[in-house]
Amino acid sequence: SMGAPRSRAPSAGRLPTTAKVAAVGTGMAFAWSALLWAPACEHAAVVQCIGASPLTFCGHAAPERRSPSIGRDIAMRAVTDPREITRLISTSETAAAVLDTVGQFVNRSTFNQIHVSTAFVKLAKVQSTIEQRDKESATMIRLVNELRYFLSKRSLTAQISANIFWAIVSMEKQMPQLMPLVPELMPMIQLVAKDMVAQHISNVMWAFARCKIDVGASESLFETLAERAFLLADAFTSQGIANLFLASGKLHRRGVPVSPFFDILPILSEVAIQRADATTTQAISNTLSGISDLRHEVSTSVFERDLVPILAEMLIKNVPTLNERQLVFDFPEVALALAKLQIHHQPLIKTIAARCQKPDMLRKMNDWGLCALTWSYTDGFPDAEFSEFRKSLRAEIARRGTISEEMILRSQLGPDEWQI
């Protein structure tokens, strides 16, 4: 069971709770490299017992920062009740606090898979607080060791596997040294895919779409996920459906074998229509973006006839309540999707132009958004009524002085791929 003590080979025993990692040489980089790039059970030669795997650093571990220690009574409860460890991790407000809690319990037999998952997810949620010493800390490496141990035992559930995949990919920019763990997760994801519920599938597909490395996912995995999505179609939220549309489009464009999802997207489209009233601007932009990326591979007529008009009307209805960030990030994606699909929904494209035309709004837009709007309202919507908007876009491009015509053309590829 999750909370049951687990036996380990003598060579992989745990350090006492108060033990510290022996460190020699210079820098932590080799330790991370050796740990993360070595297969799960092949780094015994470079390490001495930390958590689940033997580990010896070839560098000095960053001094551990200690958050205020948890109370003795709480600590005693956590020793006997794994749920208390989960609570302590999930209520931590900084990465340092997460790692401090993990460090206090990681060597105990009650520290289990749920705690590993909770720690990774919480780190992803508070990643803005991650500092260099957190990345290099011995506790962080112990946490990675624990994940590797459970992966070697194939003892992660569908929920835990999906959550950890989501968390690691969410931290790709903040902690890229974790990314080599993703291919190691794939056999586990493949094993538990048949047990995933709608939220797990949504999170996994989102992570696949965001992940910038080849994770070696097989077509059989996407077949299993698509079959589960078909059976659970009514359980998806509007954002979950948006994730599937977005991921299907992005992954297909990269050559990833996601074609099993193509047949279920019309079914999910019907569910999305039912959920339209609860659909966010981000979900609308993600859904439209996914449809536009699939326009050469699947018949989008069913989406264009039924789903797109409803989403467009919903977006127009929500405009008065949108904040500046939503306008700056979501409107360019919506405009680009409509332009690529050659859908001239006049009320919506007029609304986007009117809200984005002000100089102060354009100045807050990132380069990709500015390029996407320029391409959309030049090639996609060349109507004379948008001539003033085009002038405003060109004026902002000239003011920045760093945007080329090629960048404008490549903006069609999307915010992640256009500068590659």
N, C-alpha and C positions, 0 to 999 in steps of 0.2 A: 504494500500500500504506500501511498505518498509519504506518510509520516513515519514509516517503519525504519528503524536503523538499518543501514546497509553495510555489508562486509566488503572489505577491500583487500587486495593483495598486500602483503607486508611491505613491498617496495613502494606502495602508493598510500601509505598511511598518512594520517593527518598530523599536522604540527599541534602541539599544545596551544590552547587559546592565546597564551601570552607570548608564544614564540614569535620571533621576527625572522624575516628572510635574510640569509647571509648574502652579502653583496660584495663583489670584487670587480675591479676593472673600471671602465668608464661608460656612462650613458645607459639608458634603459631601452634604447631602440632595438638592440639585438634580442633582448628578452621578449619583447612584443613580437618581433619578426619570427623568432624561433617558435614561440608558442602558437601564433596565429596561422603561420603558413604550414607548420607540420601537421600531418594527419592526426586525428584524435588520439591514437594510441602509439604514436611513433616519436614522441619527444622525451622519452624517459632518459635518454643520454644527456640531455642538456639541462635537466632540472632536479631539484631536490624537494621533497614533499611539500606541496602547497595544495590544499584542497584535495581535488580528485586526482591530480596528476603530479608526478615528480617534477620539480623545477629548480634549477640553480641559475640565478641571474648572472649575467656577465656585465653587470653595471650596478650602480647604487640606486636602491629603491628610493623614490621620493619620500621625504618624511611624512608620516601620516598626520593629517590634521584631525584633531578630535573635536567633534561637536560635544556640547555638554552631555555627559553620560546619562543614560536613562536611569530612572530610579531603581533601587535594589528590588523593590516589590515587583515592579514591571518586569525586570530582568528575570526574576525567579519564575514568574508566570510564563514568560516566553520559553524558558528552558523546558517546561513540561507541556505547554500548549502551543503547537505550531501556528495556530491562528493569531496569537499575539505577535509573533514575528512578522506575519503578513501585515498586520495592522500597523506595526511600527514602521515598516518599510513604506507602505502606501501613504502614510501621513507625513512622511519626510518632505521638507519644503525645498531642499537643495540637494545637489549631487553629493556634496560632502556629507550631508546627514544620511543619505541613502547608504553610502559606502561605510560610514561609521557603524550603522546598525548591522549591515551585512558582516562587517569585520568582527562584531561581537558574537555572532552566532554561526558563522559559516563553518566552523570546525565541529559543531555539535551534530549529533545524529538526527536531531529533529529538523535540521535545515534541509528542505526538500525542493522538489521541482517547482512547486508553487512560489516559493520564495525567490528562486532564480528568475522566474518569469516576472514576478512582481517588481523585482529590482530593475530588470532591464526596461520594463514599461515605465516605471517611475523615472528612471534616468532619462528616457526619451521625452517625457513630459516636462522635466525640469532641465533640459539640456542647455538652456541659456545660462545656467549656473555652473556648468562644467568648466573646470580650469585644468591647466596642464598637469598639475600634480595629481588631480583626480584620474586623469588618463593613465598616468604612470604609476599609480599606487599599487602596492602589493595586493590590496583587497580587490581592486578591479581585476587583477590577474587571477586571483582566487575564484572570483565570480565566473570568469571565463572557463576556468578549470572545472568548476561545478557543472556548467552547461555541457562541456565536453564529456564529462563522466556520464551524465544522463543520456546524452546522445549515444554513447557507446553501449549503453544498456537498452536503448530503444524504449525508454520509459517515459516519454513525454506524451501528454494527451493532445487531442486536436486543438483545444483552446490554447494550451500553453505553447504549442508549436507555432500557431498562427500569431499569437501575441509577441513572441520573441522575434519572429521574422519581421513583423511590423515595426517593432522597437528598434532593431538593429538598422534597418533601412532608413527609418526616421532620423537616425543619428549619423547618416552617411557623411555629411559634411562636417559635423562636429567631432566624430570619432571614426574616421575612415579605417583605422587599424582594426576595427571590428568586422569589416566587410568580408574578409576571408572565411569567417564563420558561416556565411550564408550558403555556399555550396555544401558545407557539411550538414546543414539543416535539411537539405533536399531529400535525402532518403527518409528522414523522419516525416517530413511533410507528405511525401508519397505514401507512406505507411498509414497515416491517420486521415488522409483526405476524405476517405469514405465515411468518416464520422463527423465531418465538419458541418456546422449549422450556417445559416445565412451570414451572420456577422463574421465568422471565421473566414468564409470564402471571400467576402468583401475585403477584409483586411489583407488576406494573402494576395489577391489580385492587385490591390493598390500597391503592395510592396513590390510585386513583380514589375509593375509599371514604373515605379520610382527607381528601382535598382538599376545601376549603370554598369554592372558587371555581368558576365555570362555565368549564370548560376547552374546551367546544365539541366534545366527543367525539361522533362520529356513530354511528348504529346499524350502519353497515357495518363500523366498527371492532370493535364487540362481536360482530358475526357472524363476523368473521375469528378473533377471539380464542376464541370458543366452538367454532368448527370445529377449531381447533388443540387446544383442551382436550379435545375428544372423541377426537381421534386419539391424544392423549398421556395419556389418563386414568390408565393404570397407572403413569405416571411421577410422579404427584403424591404428595407427602408428606401426612400427616394435617393439618399446619398449612397447606399449600398448598390443600388442599380446603376447610379452614375459611375461608381468605381468600376463596375463591370464593363460598361460601355467604354469608358476612358482607357482602361487597361487593354481591352480587346483591340482597340484601335492602335494604341502605342506599340503593343507587343507585336501585332501583326506587321506593322511597318518596319520593325527591327528583324523580322524573319523568325520570330518565336512561334512555334506551332499552336496557336490558340484557336484554330478554325473550329474545334468542337463547340465553342461558344456562339458561333455565328447563328446556329439554328435556334438557340433559345432567346436571343436578343428580342425578336418580335414579341415573345411571351412576356419578357420583362418590360417591354414597352407598354403593354396593356396595364401591367401593375403600376408603372410609373404614372400613367394617366390617372389611375385611381388615387395616387398619392400626390397629385399635382398641387393641391392646396398647402401641403406641408413641405414643398420643395424649396430649398434655399437657392440663392443666386449661384453659389459655387456648384451645387449639384446640377443646375441647369447648364452652366458653362461646361462642366465636365461631360455631361451627356451629349451635348451638341458637338463638342470636340471629338468625342469617340465616334459618333456617327459620321462626321466629316472625314475622319481617317479611314473609315471602312467603305467609303463611297465607291471605290473601284472593285471591291471584292464581294459585297453583298448588295442586294436590292434595298436601297434606302427609301423607296417610294412609300412603304407602309409607315415609316417614321415621319417622312415629310408630310404625308397626308393627315396623320392623326396626332402624333406626339409633338412634333416641332411647333405647330401653331398654338397648342395648349401651353407649352413651356414659354413661348414668346409672350403670350398674353399674361401669363403669370409673372414674368419678369417685368413687364410694363407696369403691372399692378403694384409690384413691390418697389419700384423706383423711388417713390417719396421716402421710403423707410431705409434705403440703402446708405451705408456710411461711405466715406471717401475711399477707404481701402477696397471695398467691394467694387466700386466704380472703376478704380484704377487697375485692378487685377483681373476682374471678371469680364468687364465690357470688351476689352480687346479680344479675348478668347471667344466670346459669343459672336462678335462681328466677323472674326476670321472664319469661324465654322460656317456661318451663313453664307459668306462670300465663296468659300470652297464648295459648298453644296449648291451654289447659285440659287439660293432662296431669297427673294427680294421681299421680305416681310417689312413693308414700308413703315408701319407704325413703330416697329422696334428699331430699325436702323436709323430712323429720324430721331428717336429718343436718345440713342447712343451718341449720335453726332451732336445733338443739342447739349447733352450733359457734359461731354468731353471737350467741347470746342473752346471753353474758357482757357486763357493762357495759364492761369495758376493751376488748373487741373492737368493740363498737358505737361507742365514742368514737374509734376509729382509722379508722372508715369515713368516706368523703367524703359530702357532702350527697346526691349522686345515689344512691349505694349505699343510704343509709339510706331515702330516699324510695322507691326501687325495691322494697326488702324490705317496706316498710310497705304499699305498694299490693298487692304480690303476696300477702302473708299476710292481707290484708283482703278484697280483691275476688276474688283468684284462689283462695286456700285459706282460706275462712272457718271451717274446722273448729274446733270447741271446744277440741281438744287443743292448738291454737296460741295460746290466749288469753293465756297468760303471756308468750309471745314478743311478741305484739302490745303488751302493757303495757310491756315493756322497750323496744320501738321507740318508743312514744309518749313514754316518759319521757325518752329521749335527744333526741327532737325538741323536747320542752318545755325541756330543759336548754339547747339551742342557741339557742332563741328566734328563729330567723331563717327557719324553714321553714314555708311556708304550705300549706294544703290543695291549692291549685292546683298547687304544685310537686310534691306527692305524686302528683297525677293526671297531670301532664305527664311524670313519670319514665318512663312507658310509651314515650315517644319515643326513649329511649336517652340515654346520657351526653353525646353531642355536641349534640343538638338540644333537650334539655328546657328550657333556659333562654332560648332564642331568642324 
